[in-house]
Amino acid sequence: MFHGLDTKFNGRINCPFDLGYGLGTFVIADYEHPVVPYPPDRLKHLMKMMMARIYWMTLQAQIDNIFDLYFDLTKPEKLMELYAVEGTE
């Protein structure tokens, strides 16, 4: 139970990577979906750099909902559809 809600871990990972030269990417997957080939770019580098700051602000309960929004927008099934990954079923 978390905040009175039943919870279940679905194996979701969302790991930011700094690739150097101002580029970044994320490894995003869960138990039911393989890793999404998420193309690197400068925006993802900036997102990676900001995530550390946002993470600590979230732990201090300053901005609780930002990660819920981010994880909803980056669900593996949504990204697979967006990047047209074959063999998702």
C-alpha atoms as an extended CHARMM CRD file, in Angstrom:
* protein
*
        89  EXT
         1         1  MET       CA              0.0000000000        0.0000000000        0.0000000000  PROA      1               0.0000000000
         2         2  PHE       CA              1.2190000000        3.4660000000       -0.8780000000  PROA      2               0.0000000000
         3         3  HSD       CA             -0.8870000000        6.4730000000        0.1070000000  PROA      3               0.0000000000
         4         4  GLY       CA             -3.7800000000        4.0620000000        0.6090000000  PROA      4               0.0000000000
         5         5  LEU       CA             -3.5190000000        2.6390000000       -2.9170000000  PROA      5               0.0000000000
         6         6  ASP       CA             -2.6200000000       -0.9160000000       -3.8930000000  PROA      6               0.0000000000
         7         7  THR       CA              0.6800000000       -0.8950000000       -5.7450000000  PROA      7               0.0000000000
         8         8  LYS       CA              2.3990000000       -3.3500000000       -8.0260000000  PROA      8               0.0000000000
         9         9  PHE       CA              5.8380000000       -2.9890000000       -9.6010000000  PROA      9               0.0000000000
        10        10  ASN       CA              5.6250000000       -3.4740000000      -13.3680000000  PROA      10              0.0000000000
        11        11  GLY       CA              9.3900000000       -3.5100000000      -13.9360000000  PROA      11              0.0000000000
        12        12  ARG       CA              9.3890000000        0.0160000000      -15.3490000000  PROA      12              0.0000000000
        13        13  ILE       CA             12.8550000000        1.4820000000      -15.8420000000  PROA      13              0.0000000000
        14        14  ASN       CA             13.6410000000        4.9620000000      -17.0480000000  PROA      14              0.0000000000
        15        15  CYS       CA             17.3800000000        5.5710000000      -16.9310000000  PROA      15              0.0000000000
        16        16  PRO       CA             18.8820000000        8.7730000000      -18.3220000000  PROA      16              0.0000000000
        17        17  PHE       CA             22.2800000000        8.5760000000      -20.0270000000  PROA      17              0.0000000000
        18        18  ASP       CA             24.6460000000       11.3990000000      -20.8810000000  PROA      18              0.0000000000
        19        19  LEU       CA             26.4070000000       10.4130000000      -24.1220000000  PROA      19              0.0000000000
        20        20  GLY       CA             28.8010000000       13.3350000000      -24.2380000000  PROA      20              0.0000000000
        21        21  TYR       CA             29.0090000000       16.1270000000      -26.8070000000  PROA      21              0.0000000000
        22        22  GLY       CA             25.7610000000       17.5510000000      -25.4190000000  PROA      22              0.0000000000
        23        23  LEU       CA             23.7120000000       14.4610000000      -26.2990000000  PROA      23              0.0000000000
        24        24  GLY       CA             21.5820000000       12.3210000000      -24.0380000000  PROA      24              0.0000000000
        25        25  THR       CA             19.0880000000        9.4870000000      -24.2040000000  PROA      25              0.0000000000
        26        26  PHE       CA             16.9450000000        7.3130000000      -21.9440000000  PROA      26              0.0000000000
        27        27  VAL       CA             16.5930000000        3.5540000000      -21.5550000000  PROA      27              0.0000000000
        28        28  ILE       CA             12.8680000000        2.9680000000      -21.1100000000  PROA      28              0.0000000000
        29        29  ALA       CA             11.2110000000       -0.4570000000      -20.7340000000  PROA      29              0.0000000000
        30        30  ASP       CA              9.0350000000       -2.5970000000      -18.4670000000  PROA      30              0.0000000000
        31        31  TYR       CA              8.3070000000       -6.2990000000      -17.9710000000  PROA      31              0.0000000000
        32        32  GLU       CA              5.9070000000       -6.4030000000      -20.9200000000  PROA      32              0.0000000000
        33        33  HSD       CA              7.8290000000       -4.2170000000      -23.4050000000  PROA      33              0.0000000000
        34        34  PRO       CA             11.4620000000       -4.3750000000      -24.5630000000  PROA      34              0.0000000000
        35        35  VAL       CA             13.7980000000       -1.3900000000      -24.4320000000  PROA      35              0.0000000000
        36        36  VAL       CA             12.6050000000        1.3820000000      -26.7220000000  PROA      36              0.0000000000
        37        37  PRO       CA             15.2660000000        2.6700000000      -29.1770000000  PROA      37              0.0000000000
        38        38  TYR       CA             15.0300000000        6.2680000000      -28.0250000000  PROA      38              0.0000000000
        39        39  PRO       CA             17.1760000000        8.4760000000      -30.3320000000  PROA      39              0.0000000000
        40        40  PRO       CA             19.7450000000       10.7000000000      -28.5970000000  PROA      40              0.0000000000
        41        41  ASP       CA             19.5470000000       14.4710000000      -28.8630000000  PROA      41              0.0000000000
        42        42  ARG       CA             20.3430000000       17.6720000000      -26.9790000000  PROA      42              0.0000000000
        43        43  LEU       CA             16.8980000000       17.9500000000      -25.3800000000  PROA      43              0.0000000000
        44        44  LYS       CA             17.2910000000       14.5640000000      -23.6800000000  PROA      44              0.0000000000
        45        45  HSD       CA             20.7030000000       15.6980000000      -22.4270000000  PROA      45              0.0000000000
        46        46  LEU       CA             19.0690000000       18.7490000000      -20.8240000000  PROA      46              0.0000000000
        47        47  MET       CA             16.2840000000       16.5500000000      -19.4160000000  PROA      47              0.0000000000
        48        48  LYS       CA             18.8960000000       14.2550000000      -17.8480000000  PROA      48              0.0000000000
        49        49  MET       CA             20.6730000000       17.2310000000      -16.2990000000  PROA      49              0.0000000000
        50        50  MET       CA             17.4030000000       18.6070000000      -14.8900000000  PROA      50              0.0000000000
        51        51  MET       CA             16.1500000000       15.2730000000      -13.5620000000  PROA      51              0.0000000000
        52        52  ALA       CA             18.6010000000       15.2720000000      -10.6590000000  PROA      52              0.0000000000
        53        53  ARG       CA             17.3700000000       18.6840000000       -9.4980000000  PROA      53              0.0000000000
        54        54  ILE       CA             13.7230000000       17.7600000000      -10.0110000000  PROA      54              0.0000000000
        55        55  TYR       CA             14.2450000000       14.4500000000       -8.2050000000  PROA      55              0.0000000000
        56        56  TRP       CA             15.4440000000       16.2080000000       -5.0330000000  PROA      56              0.0000000000
        57        57  MET       CA             12.6290000000       18.7470000000       -5.2410000000  PROA      57              0.0000000000
        58        58  THR       CA             10.1600000000       15.8550000000       -5.5120000000  PROA      58              0.0000000000
        59        59  LEU       CA             11.6280000000       14.1710000000       -2.4360000000  PROA      59              0.0000000000
        60        60  GLN       CA             10.9910000000       17.3950000000       -0.5660000000  PROA      60              0.0000000000
        61        61  ALA       CA              7.3380000000       17.2850000000       -1.7920000000  PROA      61              0.0000000000
        62        62  GLN       CA              7.7430000000       20.5380000000       -3.7010000000  PROA      62              0.0000000000
        63        63  ILE       CA              6.5080000000       19.1450000000       -7.0530000000  PROA      63              0.0000000000
        64        64  ASP       CA              4.8900000000       15.7520000000       -6.5130000000  PROA      64              0.0000000000
        65        65  ASN       CA              3.0410000000       15.3350000000       -9.8200000000  PROA      65              0.0000000000
        66        66  ILE       CA              5.8050000000       16.0390000000      -12.3230000000  PROA      66              0.0000000000
        67        67  PHE       CA              7.0960000000       12.4570000000      -12.3540000000  PROA      67              0.0000000000
        68        68  ASP       CA              3.5690000000       11.0590000000      -12.7410000000  PROA      68              0.0000000000
        69        69  LEU       CA              3.1140000000       13.2160000000      -15.8330000000  PROA      69              0.0000000000
        70        70  TYR       CA              6.5440000000       12.3260000000      -17.2380000000  PROA      70              0.0000000000
        71        71  PHE       CA              6.0910000000        8.5710000000      -16.7090000000  PROA      71              0.0000000000
        72        72  ASP       CA              2.6460000000        8.6950000000      -18.2930000000  PROA      72              0.0000000000
        73        73  LEU       CA              3.9990000000       10.4750000000      -21.3720000000  PROA      73              0.0000000000
        74        74  THR       CA              6.9330000000        8.0410000000      -21.7170000000  PROA      74              0.0000000000
        75        75  LYS       CA              5.1790000000        4.6980000000      -21.2860000000  PROA      75              0.0000000000
        76        76  PRO       CA              7.0660000000        2.0910000000      -23.3510000000  PROA      76              0.0000000000
        77        77  GLU       CA              3.9510000000        1.2220000000      -25.3630000000  PROA      77              0.0000000000
        78        78  LYS       CA              3.4650000000        4.8940000000      -26.3020000000  PROA      78              0.0000000000
        79        79  LEU       CA              7.1110000000        5.2910000000      -27.3110000000  PROA      79              0.0000000000
        80        80  MET       CA              7.0680000000        2.0750000000      -29.3490000000  PROA      80              0.0000000000
        81        81  GLU       CA              4.1120000000        3.4150000000      -31.2870000000  PROA      81              0.0000000000
        82        82  LEU       CA              5.7730000000        6.8100000000      -31.7200000000  PROA      82              0.0000000000
        83        83  TYR       CA              9.0660000000        5.3380000000      -32.9440000000  PROA      83              0.0000000000
        84        84  ALA       CA              7.3340000000        2.5330000000      -34.9190000000  PROA      84              0.0000000000
        85        85  VAL       CA              9.0820000000       -0.3700000000      -33.2040000000  PROA      85              0.0000000000
        86        86  GLU       CA              8.2190000000       -3.6930000000      -34.8780000000  PROA      86              0.0000000000
        87        87  GLY       CA              7.2770000000       -6.8350000000      -32.9440000000  PROA      87              0.0000000000
        88        88  THR       CA              5.5880000000       -5.1630000000      -29.9850000000  PROA      88              0.0000000000
        89        89  GLU       CA              2.9660000000       -7.8910000000      -29.6680000000  PROA      89              0.0000000000
